Amino acid sequence: MAAKLAAALGKKEQLYGLSCVILSAKLAKCDAPVNRREINAFKSRFRVPDENMREVGRLFDMARQRTDDYEAFARELGQVYATDKRPLEDLMGILFTIARADLAADDPLAPEEERFLKRVHALFGLSRGAWERAAHGRSTPAMAEDDAYTVMGASPDLSNEELRALRKKLVRQYHPDILLARKASAVEIEAASVKISRINAAWDIIKRDRGL
């Protein structure tokens, strides 16, 4: 319900944050009761302030009550990010981390978890290469220059000074510490953490390409 509301309101980043928690919980539960190693793997991949951990924990616990509805969340997220696949590939990497949390290095995935991951991968519309990178813990391909400007909501025609000012504005807007001070929800803070990491990656590419 929360994910549908976020999608209806056009809150793309909030939908992503919600879906990260929901799909992580459902994956952890799909093969057996959730164990401590899976929970620790989830926590290791998310920057959730202590003040918001209880809220995220409630959402996680609610989401793991049933696992037969995960396709709806994956399908909706795949549609929203149909033209921006990098966050989806990032989430696949997180899901693989959770799936392998209670396995030895050479152990195969549990059949239920493998089916879950393959279905999410298909609903996200990701490439075979994206599956391989997520499965082996490799990073996503470098962001293209055009994508970097899109992430920042900027035109390539902006001057260096204008881009620096825009980057500072975006950091202020999405920085988790600032949102925490404004009493934002845990989901909003998680979505902002994802956004700020993409802004920083985009800025690094723009700086490199402009020789800044």
N, C-alpha and C positions, 0 to 999 in steps of 0.2 A: 504493500500500500504506500509506504513512504517513497519507494522508488518511482512508482507511477505518479505520485504527486510531484516529485522533483522534475520528472520528465514533462509533465503537463505544464509546469510553470517555466519551463525552459532553462532550468538550472543545471546546466551540463556538468559542471564540476561537482556539484552536490550529488547528482545521480551517480557519478563515477565513484565518489567516496562511499556512498551507501552500498553500491554494488560490490565494491572491493570487500567490504565486511561480510555482506550476505553470501556471496559466492565462496569466500574463504571458509565460512562456517559450514555451509552445506557440503563442500568438498571434504572437510575434516570429518564430517559425520557419515558420509555415504557408505563407508566400508565397515565401520565399527564405531563404538562410542569415542568421542573426542578425547584425546589423551594430552598430557602435559607438554610433550614434545611438539605436538602440533600447535598448541596454544602459544608456546614460546616462539615457534617459527613465525606465527602470525604477528606477534608483538615485535619481533626483530625486523620485520619489513615495513612496519608502520610507525610513524612518529606521532604518537598520541600522548599528550601531556597527562601527567598523573591526575590532574583535576577532572579530566574527561574520560578516564579509563573505565569508570563505572558505567557511563552512558554507552560507550562502545561495547562493553561486556554484555549489557542488556540486549543490545541489538544482535550481537553474536549469538547469545543464548536463544533468543527468539527465532533467529534464522535457522538454527540447527534442529529445531523441533520437527521439521520435515525436509526431505531432500528431493522429492519428486517434482518440485516446482522450479528447479533451478534454471531450466531452459528459458522460461519466460524472462527472467532477469538478464540472462546472457544475450538473448535475442534483442531485447530492448536496448541494452548497452551497445551491442554491435550496430544497431541501426543509427543510434545517436552519433557514434564515432565512425560511421562508414567512410568518411573522407579524411579521417585522422587516426590511423591505425596504431601509432606508436603507444598511446596509453593502453590500448588493448593488449599489445605485446608485452608491455610492462606488467600488466595484471596476470597474463599467462605465466610469466616468470615467478611471480609471487605464489600462484597456485601450485606450481611445480615444487617450490620450496616447501610448502606445507605438505604436499603429498609425499615427499621424500623425507620428511622430518623424522619419522620413526623407522626408517629403513637403513640398512647398511649400504655402503657405496655401490656395491654391485647387485643389490637386490632389485628385482623387477617391481614395478608398481602393482598395487592391489588391482585386480580386474575392475572392481567398481570405480576406483579412482581413475584408472586409465580411460574407461568409457566416459566418465564425467568430463575429463580433460579434452578428449577428442571431440566430444559434442560441443563444448564451449568454444574450442578452437574453430569448429565449423561455423557455429553461429556468429562468431566474431568476424568471419570471413578472412582469416589470416592465411598467409602462405605456408607452404611446407617448411621453408627456411625459418619462419617465425617459430614453428613448432620445435625445430631442431635447436634453435638458440635458447628457447625457454627450457627445453628438456635438459640441456647441458650447462645451464647457468651462464650462458654468454650474453653480453649486452646487445641491445638492439643496434641496427646499423646507424651510422652517423646521420644526424639530421641534415637534410639538404638546405642550402642557403635560402631558397624560396620559402621552405617550411619554417625556417627560423624567423623570418619577417612575419609570417602568418601567426605564429605562436605569440609574438609580441604585439600583434595587431598594428603593425607599422608598414609604411610604404618604403620601398628601397630608395625612394627619392629623398627621404629625410636626411638632414645633415648629421654629422657625428654628434654635435652638441644636442640636437633634438632627440636623437636616439638615446643618448646618455640620460637626458631628462625623463624620457619615457620609461626607461628601465628603472630609474629610481622611483618613479610614480607606481609602477607595477609592483615593485618590491614592497613598498609601503602598503599597497592595497592587499597583497596576498600573504605577507609574512605571518607565519603562525603565531609568533609572540604578540604581534599587534592584534590579531584576531582574538587571541586568548584574553588580552586586556579588555577587549570589547565584549567579553563573555559570549563569544561565538560557540556554537555547539561542537561536539567532537567530530561529527561528520563534516561540518564546514571547515574545521581546522585540518582534517585529513585531506579534503579536496584541495585546500589551499596549499598544503605541503607538496602535493603532486604538481599543482600549477606552478609553484615557485621553482621547483626543480627543472621544469621544462623551460621556464623563462630564463633561468641561469644557463641552461644548455644552449638555448637559442642565442643568448648574448655572447657566449663564448665563440660561437661560430661567426657571428657578425663581426666581433672584434678581430678574429683571425683573418677574415676575408677583407676587412678594411685596413688591416695593419695597425689597429689601435693598441 
